[in-house]
Amino acid sequence: MSKFKGMNAFQLKLLMVFLMFLDHLRYIDNFVSPETASVFTVISRCVAPMFAYFAVEGIIHTHNLKKYCLRLLILAGVIFIGNALLNISNNVIFTLALGVLAIALIQWGKNKPKAAGMCLYAATGICFITGFLWGEWGSVILPFMFTEYFFRDKKAIRFIGYGVIEIIALLLPFGEPLYFFVFPFILLYNGERGPNTWFSKYFFYIFYPVHLWIIAIINLIQIP
């Protein structure tokens, strides 16, 4: 009997995309019942923090952090424009981009002269506060990304951080207290990237906004 070896990043991302798609079916007018939509919403609470986890993995393993930040920021901008045209607001990529940029700014500030370093740290604060207050899932994703990145080798502090995030999520009206559904999937992650192709690299970037835009267009077509 072969031993279960977990799931690689590509497999987990495909699973997360499927759960996200189920959740977003509720945006199609009169397509799923409120009861079904509630179930889909609950089981998909792992999606945003899982992609936040992989964003941190991207920071750690990327060969060019500047290009990684730029790619996310450009995508967030494209999504913003498309959303504005279709009158929708979902843009978790914006939150992820701010999280990645905030961590990158701290990294870049370490070896800079004091004045330049302080400016970069101030920019980090601006990114964090902006994402936390106005980003989709921001009150969870930003603290979660910082916890995963800066305390990845300090298990006790990391678990304390998870608890703090849960408290914040429970206290804030826009919090996501079920974010902890992500942890079983993190445990399933075997640390492997999976296939390294154009499709595996860019499919998830493309699918996220496009499927939301298609849903918005379907709703526009349904208007009598």
RORO-326873 format. One line per 5 residues: their letters; for each residue x, y, z of N, C-alpha, C. Coordinates in nm, 3 decimals. Example, Ala and Ser with C-alpha at 12.3 -4.5 7.8 and 13.67 -1.06 7.14 Angstrom:
REM residues 2
AS	1.319 -0.569 0.780 1.230 -0.450 0.780 1.320 -0.330 0.780 ~ 1.285 -0.225 0.708 1.367 -0.106 0.714 1.290 0.003 0.787
//
This chain:
REM residues 224
MSKFK	0.086 -0.119 0.000 0.000 0.000 0.000 0.089 0.125 0.000 ~ 0.064 0.216 -0.096 0.145 0.338 -0.103 0.103 0.436 0.005 ~ 0.201 0.508 0.055 0.175 0.605 0.161 0.127 0.737 0.102 ~ 0.022 0.794 0.162 -0.031 0.922 0.114 0.073 1.031 0.134 ~ 0.104 1.102 0.028 0.212 1.200 0.032 0.161 1.344 0.033
GMNAF	0.036 1.363 0.067 -0.016 1.498 0.071 -0.047 1.551 -0.068 ~ -0.061 1.681 -0.078 -0.095 1.745 -0.205 0.005 1.856 -0.233 ~ 0.040 1.872 -0.360 0.130 1.980 -0.394 0.053 2.111 -0.411 ~ 0.125 2.219 -0.434 0.064 2.352 -0.440 -0.039 2.360 -0.553 ~ -0.006 2.303 -0.668 -0.098 2.310 -0.781 -0.228 2.237 -0.751
QLKLL	-0.220 2.120 -0.691 -0.340 2.044 -0.657 -0.426 2.117 -0.555 ~ -0.361 2.175 -0.454 -0.436 2.248 -0.353 -0.501 2.373 -0.411 ~ -0.432 2.440 -0.501 -0.489 2.559 -0.564 -0.611 2.523 -0.648 ~ -0.604 2.410 -0.719 -0.720 2.366 -0.796 -0.839 2.339 -0.704 ~ -0.813 2.276 -0.590 -0.919 2.249 -0.495 -0.977 2.379 -0.441
MVFLM	-0.890 2.475 -0.410 -0.937 2.604 -0.359 -1.021 2.679 -0.463 ~ -0.978 2.671 -0.587 -1.054 2.736 -0.695 -1.193 2.675 -0.706 ~ -1.201 2.544 -0.694 -1.332 2.477 -0.700 -1.422 2.524 -0.586 ~ -1.368 2.531 -0.464 -1.447 2.576 -0.350 -1.489 2.722 -0.366 ~ -1.398 2.803 -0.418 -1.430 2.944 -0.443 -1.542 2.957 -0.545
FLDHL	-1.536 2.875 -0.650 -1.639 2.879 -0.753 -1.775 2.843 -0.694 ~ -1.778 2.740 -0.610 -1.904 2.703 -0.545 -1.960 2.820 -0.464 ~ -1.873 2.887 -0.390 -1.916 2.999 -0.308 -1.973 3.112 -0.393 ~ -1.910 3.136 -0.507 -1.952 3.250 -0.590 -2.075 3.222 -0.674 ~ -2.122 3.098 -0.672 -2.248 3.068 -0.741 -2.364 3.148 -0.680
RYIDN	-2.348 3.188 -0.554 -2.455 3.266 -0.490 -2.471 3.403 -0.552 ~ -2.371 3.448 -0.628 -2.380 3.577 -0.693 -2.468 3.574 -0.818 ~ -2.496 3.454 -0.869 -2.584 3.444 -0.986 -2.728 3.450 -0.937 ~ -2.802 3.542 -0.988 -2.938 3.565 -0.941 -3.023 3.438 -0.954 ~ -3.085 3.398 -0.841 -3.180 3.287 -0.837 -3.121 3.154 -0.885
FVSPE	-2.993 3.134 -0.865 -2.929 3.012 -0.913 -2.920 2.905 -0.805 ~ -2.885 2.943 -0.684 -2.879 2.846 -0.573 -2.966 2.897 -0.460 ~ -3.018 2.805 -0.380 -3.102 2.844 -0.267 -3.017 2.908 -0.159 ~ -3.078 2.989 -0.072 -3.002 3.049 0.039 -2.935 2.945 0.128 ~ -3.002 2.832 0.148 -2.945 2.726 0.232 -2.818 2.667 0.168
TASVF	-2.827 2.639 0.039 -2.710 2.585 -0.033 -2.598 2.687 -0.036 ~ -2.633 2.812 -0.060 -2.533 2.919 -0.064 -2.461 2.930 0.070 ~ -2.533 2.913 0.179 -2.472 2.920 0.313 -2.371 2.808 0.333 ~ -2.406 2.689 0.286 -2.313 2.575 0.297 -2.187 2.601 0.215 ~ -2.204 2.649 0.092 -2.089 2.677 0.005 -2.000 2.785 0.067
TVISR	-2.063 2.884 0.129 -1.986 2.992 0.190 -1.901 2.940 0.305 ~ -1.959 2.854 0.387 -1.886 2.801 0.502 -1.767 2.717 0.458 ~ -1.788 2.627 0.363 -1.680 2.536 0.325 -1.571 2.606 0.243 ~ -1.599 2.728 0.199 -1.499 2.801 0.120 -1.421 2.902 0.202 ~ -1.441 2.905 0.334 -1.370 3.003 0.417 -1.219 2.978 0.421
CVAPM	-1.177 2.864 0.373 -1.034 2.832 0.370 -0.964 2.892 0.249 ~ -1.039 2.936 0.149 -0.979 2.970 0.020 -0.886 3.091 0.027 ~ -0.938 3.204 0.075 -0.856 3.326 0.079 -0.730 3.308 0.165 ~ -0.741 3.254 0.287 -0.618 3.235 0.365 -0.523 3.133 0.303 ~ -0.575 3.034 0.228 -0.485 2.938 0.163 -0.405 3.006 0.054
FAYFA	-0.468 3.093 -0.022 -0.394 3.167 -0.124 -0.299 3.269 -0.060 ~ -0.336 3.319 0.057 -0.243 3.405 0.131 -0.120 3.326 0.174 ~ -0.144 3.203 0.217 -0.032 3.114 0.255 0.060 3.092 0.136 ~ 0.003 3.066 0.018 0.085 3.044 -0.100 0.152 3.173 -0.147 ~ 0.091 3.287 -0.118 0.157 3.414 -0.149 0.285 3.429 -0.067
VEGII	0.279 3.387 0.058 0.399 3.389 0.143 0.502 3.290 0.090 ~ 0.456 3.172 0.047 0.547 3.077 -0.016 0.613 3.139 -0.138 ~ 0.536 3.218 -0.211 0.591 3.286 -0.329 0.700 3.384 -0.292 ~ 0.681 3.458 -0.182 0.783 3.551 -0.135 0.912 3.477 -0.103 ~ 0.897 3.364 -0.037 1.014 3.287 0.008 1.090 3.228 -0.110
HTHNL	1.019 3.180 -0.211 1.083 3.102 -0.317 1.104 3.178 -0.449 ~ 1.047 3.297 -0.463 1.062 3.369 -0.589 1.208 3.408 -0.614 ~ 1.244 3.411 -0.742 1.379 3.454 -0.780 1.387 3.606 -0.794 ~ 1.272 3.670 -0.805 1.271 3.815 -0.823 1.150 3.872 -0.749 ~ 1.173 3.920 -0.627 1.063 3.968 -0.544 0.998 4.093 -0.603
KKYCL	1.078 4.178 -0.667 1.022 4.299 -0.727 0.923 4.264 -0.837 ~ 0.959 4.169 -0.922 0.868 4.128 -1.029 0.743 4.061 -0.973 ~ 0.759 3.987 -0.866 0.645 3.921 -0.803 0.547 4.024 -0.749 ~ 0.599 4.126 -0.682 0.514 4.234 -0.631 0.445 4.307 -0.746 ~ 0.523 4.338 -0.848 0.469 4.412 -0.961 0.359 4.335 -1.031
RLLIL	0.379 4.204 -1.048 0.278 4.120 -1.114 0.146 4.122 -1.038 ~ 0.153 4.111 -0.906 0.031 4.113 -0.825 -0.036 4.251 -0.829 ~ 0.044 4.357 -0.823 -0.013 4.492 -0.824 -0.078 4.523 -0.958 ~ -0.015 4.480 -1.067 -0.075 4.502 -1.199 -0.206 4.425 -1.212 ~ -0.205 4.300 -1.167 -0.328 4.220 -1.172 -0.438 4.284 -1.089
AGVIF	-0.404 4.333 -0.970 -0.503 4.399 -0.885 -0.561 4.521 -0.956 ~ -0.475 4.595 -1.027 -0.522 4.712 -1.101 -0.615 4.675 -1.215 ~ -0.580 4.569 -1.288 -0.665 4.522 -1.399 -0.801 4.477 -1.346 ~ -0.798 4.405 -1.234 -0.924 4.361 -1.173 -1.008 4.480 -1.129 ~ -0.942 4.580 -1.073 -1.015 4.700 -1.030 -1.087 4.765 -1.148
IGNAL	-1.019 4.776 -1.261 -1.081 4.837 -1.380 -1.198 4.753 -1.429 ~ -1.178 4.622 -1.441 -1.286 4.535 -1.485 -1.404 4.538 -1.390 ~ -1.376 4.538 -1.261 -1.483 4.543 -1.162 -1.562 4.674 -1.171 ~ -1.490 4.783 -1.194 -1.557 4.912 -1.204 -1.653 4.914 -1.323 ~ -1.612 4.853 -1.433 -1.697 4.850 -1.551 -1.821 4.765 -1.530
LNISN	-1.810 4.662 -1.447 -1.921 4.568 -1.425 -1.990 4.589 -1.291 ~ -1.944 4.689 -1.216 -2.005 4.725 -1.088 -2.001 4.611 -0.987 ~ -1.882 4.549 -0.972 -1.861 4.450 -0.868 -1.739 4.490 -0.786 ~ -1.723 4.430 -0.671 -1.621 4.479 -0.577 -1.517 4.375 -0.535 ~ -1.536 4.248 -0.567 -1.443 4.145 -0.520 -1.303 4.166 -0.577
NVIFT	-1.204 4.180 -0.491 -1.066 4.194 -0.538 -0.970 4.152 -0.427 ~ -0.972 4.025 -0.393 -0.883 3.976 -0.289 -0.737 3.982 -0.334 ~ -0.713 3.988 -0.466 -0.577 4.002 -0.517 -0.515 4.133 -0.467 ~ -0.596 4.236 -0.456 -0.548 4.364 -0.403 -0.495 4.345 -0.261 ~ -0.567 4.271 -0.180 -0.523 4.245 -0.042 -0.395 4.163 -0.040
LALGV	-0.389 4.059 -0.123 -0.269 3.977 -0.130 -0.149 4.059 -0.178 ~ -0.173 4.146 -0.276 -0.065 4.229 -0.329 -0.011 4.322 -0.221 ~ -0.100 4.382 -0.142 -0.055 4.469 -0.034 0.022 4.392 0.072 ~ -0.021 4.269 0.101 0.050 4.187 0.197 0.190 4.153 0.150 ~ 0.201 4.112 0.024 0.332 4.080 -0.033 0.421 4.204 -0.036
LAIAL	0.364 4.316 -0.078 0.442 4.441 -0.085 0.488 4.484 0.054 ~ 0.401 4.473 0.153 0.437 4.514 0.289 0.556 4.432 0.341 ~ 0.553 4.301 0.318 0.663 4.216 0.363 0.790 4.246 0.283 ~ 0.774 4.269 0.153 0.890 4.301 0.069 0.955 4.432 0.113 ~ 0.876 4.530 0.147 0.929 4.660 0.192 1.013 4.645 0.319
IQWGK	0.969 4.558 0.408 1.047 4.532 0.529 1.181 4.468 0.492 ~ 1.176 4.372 0.401 1.299 4.306 0.357 1.394 4.406 0.292 ~ 1.343 4.491 0.207 1.427 4.589 0.137 1.481 4.695 0.232 ~ 1.408 4.723 0.338 1.450 4.827 0.431 1.563 4.786 0.523 ~ 1.589 4.654 0.533 1.689 4.605 0.629 1.830 4.653 0.598
NKPKA	1.865 4.658 0.471 2.001 4.692 0.432 2.014 4.833 0.376 ~ 1.913 4.915 0.399 1.917 5.053 0.351 1.970 5.145 0.460 ~ 2.020 5.263 0.422 2.055 5.364 0.523 1.934 5.395 0.611 ~ 1.959 5.446 0.729 1.853 5.463 0.828 1.733 5.539 0.775 ~ 1.758 5.653 0.708 1.648 5.736 0.660 1.565 5.662 0.555
AGMCL	1.634 5.596 0.460 1.564 5.522 0.355 1.488 5.404 0.415 ~ 1.552 5.337 0.512 1.487 5.225 0.577 1.361 5.267 0.649 ~ 1.365 5.379 0.717 1.248 5.428 0.789 1.134 5.460 0.693 ~ 1.169 5.514 0.576 1.066 5.544 0.475 0.999 5.415 0.426 ~ 1.081 5.313 0.405 1.026 5.185 0.360 0.939 5.122 0.468
YAATG	0.981 5.134 0.593 0.899 5.079 0.702 0.768 5.156 0.716 ~ 0.774 5.286 0.693 0.650 5.366 0.697 0.556 5.323 0.585 ~ 0.614 5.294 0.467 0.533 5.247 0.355 0.471 5.111 0.387 ~ 0.546 5.028 0.462 0.492 4.900 0.507 0.367 4.921 0.591 ~ 0.376 5.016 0.685 0.261 5.047 0.771 0.141 5.092 0.691
ICFIT	0.165 5.173 0.588 0.055 5.222 0.503 -0.010 5.106 0.430 ~ 0.073 5.016 0.374 0.020 4.899 0.304 -0.063 4.812 0.398 ~ -0.008 4.789 0.517 -0.077 4.701 0.612 -0.211 4.761 0.654 ~ -0.212 4.887 0.691 -0.335 4.950 0.738 -0.439 4.957 0.626 ~ -0.392 4.991 0.504 -0.484 4.999 0.390 -0.548 4.863 0.364
GFLWG	-0.465 4.759 0.360 -0.519 4.626 0.336 -0.609 4.577 0.448 ~ -0.567 4.605 0.571 -0.643 4.559 0.688 -0.782 4.622 0.691 ~ -0.790 4.750 0.664 -0.917 4.822 0.677 -1.005 4.814 0.552 ~ -0.943 4.812 0.434 -1.022 4.824 0.312 -1.007 4.707 0.215 ~ -0.914 4.618 0.241 -0.897 4.504 0.152 -0.996 4.394 0.184
EWGSV	-1.039 4.322 0.083 -1.126 4.205 0.103 -1.050 4.102 0.187 ~ -1.109 4.055 0.293 -1.046 3.962 0.387 -0.924 4.025 0.456 ~ -0.912 4.156 0.450 -0.790 4.221 0.498 -0.758 4.200 0.644 ~ -0.860 4.197 0.730 -0.835 4.184 0.874 -0.781 4.047 0.911 ~ -0.794 3.950 0.821 -0.738 3.817 0.843 -0.610 3.798 0.761
ILPFM	-0.617 3.831 0.632 -0.507 3.801 0.541 -0.377 3.872 0.579 ~ -0.385 4.002 0.610 -0.262 4.074 0.641 -0.193 4.021 0.766 ~ -0.263 4.007 0.880 -0.197 3.948 0.998 -0.152 3.804 0.974 ~ -0.230 3.728 0.898 -0.196 3.589 0.870 -0.067 3.580 0.790 ~ -0.052 3.664 0.688 0.068 3.662 0.606 0.191 3.702 0.688
FTEYF	0.177 3.803 0.772 0.289 3.845 0.856 0.327 3.734 0.954 ~ 0.226 3.669 1.011 0.252 3.560 1.105 0.324 3.445 1.036 ~ 0.277 3.406 0.918 0.337 3.295 0.846 0.479 3.327 0.802 ~ 0.504 3.450 0.763 0.637 3.484 0.710 0.739 3.506 0.821 ~ 0.706 3.590 0.917 0.807 3.631 1.014 0.825 3.531 1.129
FRDKK	0.727 3.442 1.148 0.738 3.345 1.258 0.730 3.201 1.207 ~ 0.768 3.179 1.081 0.754 3.045 1.023 0.844 2.942 1.093 ~ 0.949 2.989 1.159 1.038 2.898 1.232 1.016 2.903 1.383 ~ 0.912 2.973 1.427 0.884 2.987 1.570 0.740 2.942 1.596 ~ 0.725 2.811 1.615 0.592 2.751 1.621 0.505 2.811 1.731
AIRFI	0.560 2.832 1.849 0.480 2.882 1.962 0.426 3.022 1.932 ~ 0.512 3.110 1.880 0.467 3.245 1.848 0.365 3.243 1.735 ~ 0.387 3.152 1.640 0.295 3.141 1.527 0.155 3.102 1.575 ~ 0.146 3.008 1.668 0.016 2.966 1.720 -0.050 3.079 1.800 ~ 0.029 3.156 1.872 -0.026 3.272 1.941 -0.083 3.370 1.839
GYGVI	-0.009 3.389 1.731 -0.056 3.477 1.624 -0.189 3.431 1.566 ~ -0.203 3.300 1.545 -0.329 3.247 1.494 -0.445 3.280 1.589 ~ -0.418 3.268 1.719 -0.522 3.299 1.817 -0.560 3.445 1.816 ~ -0.459 3.532 1.802 -0.486 3.676 1.796 -0.570 3.709 1.674 ~ -0.537 3.647 1.561 -0.614 3.670 1.439 -0.759 3.628 1.458
EIIAL	-0.781 3.515 1.525 -0.917 3.468 1.549 -0.993 3.566 1.638 ~ -0.928 3.620 1.740 -0.992 3.717 1.828 -1.031 3.842 1.749 ~ -0.938 3.889 1.665 -0.967 4.007 1.581 -1.086 3.979 1.490 ~ -1.086 3.859 1.430 -1.195 3.823 1.338 -1.330 3.818 1.409 ~ -1.330 3.775 1.534 -1.454 3.768 1.611 -1.502 3.907 1.654
LLPFG	-1.409 3.996 1.680 -1.445 4.127 1.731 -1.488 4.224 1.622 ~ -1.429 4.213 1.505 -1.459 4.309 1.399 -1.582 4.266 1.319 ~ -1.667 4.361 1.283 -1.788 4.326 1.207 -1.757 4.271 1.069 ~ -1.639 4.304 1.015 -1.602 4.255 0.883 -1.498 4.144 0.892 ~ -1.483 4.083 1.009 -1.388 3.975 1.027 -1.437 3.844 0.966
EPLYF	-1.346 3.750 0.955 -1.378 3.617 0.899 -1.337 3.511 1.001 ~ -1.420 3.485 1.101 -1.381 3.395 1.211 -1.361 3.250 1.171 ~ -1.409 3.210 1.053 -1.391 3.071 1.010 -1.264 3.052 0.928 ~ -1.174 3.149 0.935 -1.052 3.140 0.857 -0.970 3.016 0.894 ~ -0.987 2.966 1.016 -0.907 2.853 1.064 -0.937 2.724 0.987
FVFPF	-1.040 2.723 0.904 -1.065 2.607 0.818 -0.948 2.581 0.724 ~ -0.858 2.678 0.712 -0.743 2.664 0.623 -0.640 2.564 0.676 ~ -0.634 2.546 0.807 -0.523 2.470 0.865 -0.517 2.323 0.822 ~ -0.629 2.252 0.809 -0.618 2.114 0.758 -0.555 2.108 0.620 ~ -0.581 2.209 0.537 -0.525 2.209 0.402 -0.376 2.245 0.404
ILLYN	-0.337 2.332 0.496 -0.194 2.361 0.511 -0.120 2.235 0.552 ~ -0.183 2.156 0.640 -0.120 2.030 0.683 -0.111 1.930 0.567 ~ -0.204 1.939 0.471 -0.201 1.851 0.354 -0.090 1.888 0.257 ~ -0.043 2.013 0.264 0.057 2.062 0.170 0.189 1.989 0.191 ~ 0.242 1.930 0.086 0.365 1.852 0.098 0.491 1.931 0.065
GERGP	0.475 2.061 0.041 0.590 2.146 0.014 0.638 2.146 -0.130 ~ 0.570 2.070 -0.215 0.609 2.063 -0.355 0.525 2.158 -0.440 ~ 0.587 2.213 -0.543 0.519 2.310 -0.629 0.419 2.245 -0.723 ~ 0.454 2.127 -0.774 0.373 2.065 -0.877 0.424 2.105 -1.014 ~ 0.344 2.089 -1.119 0.390 2.121 -1.255 0.432 2.267 -1.269
NTWFS	0.539 2.289 -1.342 0.592 2.423 -1.363 0.570 2.462 -1.509 ~ 0.446 2.500 -1.540 0.409 2.537 -1.676 0.342 2.674 -1.676 ~ 0.321 2.728 -1.795 0.251 2.857 -1.806 0.113 2.845 -1.745 ~ 0.045 2.733 -1.773 -0.090 2.713 -1.721 -0.090 2.710 -1.570 ~ 0.000 2.633 -1.510 0.002 2.620 -1.364 0.039 2.751 -1.297
KYFFY	0.113 2.838 -1.368 0.158 2.963 -1.309 0.052 3.072 -1.318 ~ -0.021 3.077 -1.431 -0.110 3.191 -1.455 -0.259 3.159 -1.453 ~ -0.295 3.031 -1.454 -0.437 2.996 -1.457 -0.513 3.059 -1.342 ~ -0.458 3.054 -1.221 -0.531 3.102 -1.103 -0.545 3.254 -1.104 ~ -0.443 3.322 -1.157 -0.452 3.467 -1.171 -0.565 3.505 -1.266
IFYPV	-0.580 3.427 -1.373 -0.680 3.459 -1.475 -0.820 3.416 -1.432 ~ -0.830 3.298 -1.375 -0.962 3.243 -1.340 -1.035 3.332 -1.241 ~ -0.963 3.383 -1.140 -1.030 3.459 -1.034 -1.113 3.576 -1.089 ~ -1.053 3.670 -1.162 -1.137 3.782 -1.208 -1.234 3.742 -1.319 ~ -1.190 3.653 -1.410 -1.272 3.622 -1.527 -1.402 3.554 -1.487
HLWII	-1.398 3.462 -1.391 -1.522 3.394 -1.355 -1.618 3.490 -1.284 ~ -1.564 3.587 -1.211 -1.650 3.688 -1.148 -1.712 3.780 -1.253 ~ -1.633 3.816 -1.353 -1.686 3.901 -1.460 -1.793 3.827 -1.541 ~ -1.773 3.698 -1.564 -1.874 3.620 -1.637 -2.004 3.615 -1.557 ~ -1.994 3.596 -1.426 -2.113 3.595 -1.342 -2.185 3.729 -1.349
AIINL	-2.109 3.838 -1.345 -2.170 3.971 -1.353 -2.239 3.991 -1.487 ~ -2.179 3.942 -1.596 -2.240 3.955 -1.729 -2.367 3.871 -1.738 ~ -2.364 3.750 -1.679 -2.484 3.665 -1.677 -2.599 3.739 -1.609 ~ -2.569 3.803 -1.498 -2.675 3.877 -1.426 -2.726 3.994 -1.509 ~ -2.637 4.059 -1.584 -2.681 4.170 -1.669 -2.772 4.120 -1.782
IQIP	-2.738 4.004 -1.836 -2.818 3.947 -1.944 -2.956 3.907 -1.894 ~ -2.963 3.863 -1.768 -3.090 3.818 -1.711 -3.185 3.933 -1.680 ~ -3.135 4.055 -1.676 -3.222 4.169 -1.645 -3.322 4.188 -1.756 ~ -3.454 4.187 -1.724 -3.557 4.199 -1.829 -3.556 4.337 -1.893
//
